[in-house]
C-alpha cells in the first residue's frame, strides 16, 4: 500500500509512468498548493515494490506492507 503526501507532491507523474502494475493515475483534486496529485486506483494490485517512491523527486510517497 502506498501513501502520497499531497503537501509535497508537485504532480510530475513519474510515479504513474514508472509503476509496473499501472495502479496510479492523476487525481482530479488539487492539493492546497494547487497541484493535481496521483491516486492509487487498485490497492489490492500493489505489490509494494517501491518504484513509485524511488522515482518521486519530492519524496512524497511512502510504501507500507499490506499487513
Buried (B, 14 or more C-beta within 10 A) or exposed (E): EBEBBBEBBBBBBBBBEBBEEEBBBEBEEEBEEEBBBBBBEEEEEBEEBEBBBEBBEBEBBBBEEEE
